[in-house]
Structure formats: structure tokens, C-alpha cells
């Protein structure tokens, strides 16, 4: 359960409480989902620079940071999105490696070197070739 990077503007919507208000609602939904046995990960979170027309790089980075914090807080793994991120995704995951309980980078289309770097961070990758 989370906010896709192309929807990161949701954190900055007209909610009177801003990003923290949206995060509080997400935290509540995750808690209810965990209690019901329906939520097992935080995400789909991450970065998608191929679709900046939906959400700016800055908004995506901010939304990703909020969800990394939520994953740390809930001790849930992450379901991750990484597309055309110019190394930012790997850097952020490396910097936050100790904060989260692992995760899956879905729909991976990167190089072998990029795959190895993610696996070295104890992440799994899903490959579908799209």
C-alpha cells in the first residue's frame, strides 16, 4: 500500500495538513491493512523520471522519502518502482539500506550491472521485459 511515483503530487494536494496529513492517512490505511492481513508491503514507491509530466522529480523524491520512513516505521518491506532515474534510485536505496526490510524492484528493464547493484542491496528484482 502506497503512492506510485507518478502520483506523488497526492502528498501535496489541497489537504490542509500537506504531505504529513496525506502520510497520516496512508499510515492509518496501512495499519488497518496489516491488522486485516491484507497489507504486506509499502508501495508501489520509488521514482519514474520517464513520466515527469505526471509528477516532478522533486515531488517524486519527496514522496519516496516519506514512504521510506513509513516502511522503516512499520517494518514492512517495499514494493519498488525504478524507471530512468539516472542513478538516483540506487543511491537512495544504498543510503537507506539499513532503514528498510528489503523489497522487490518490479518490472525491471535495466542493465546487468544495474541488476547486480540492486541485488547487492539485498533487493529482489522482477523482470518482465516491457
Protein Blocks (a to p, Z undefined) as FASTA:
>chain_A
ZZdfklmmmmmmmbfnlmmlmmmmmmmmmmmmmmnopacbecdedddfklmmlpcfklmm
mmmmmmmmmmmmnopacddddehklommmmmmmmmmmmpgcdadehiabdfklmmmmmmn
opacddehZZ
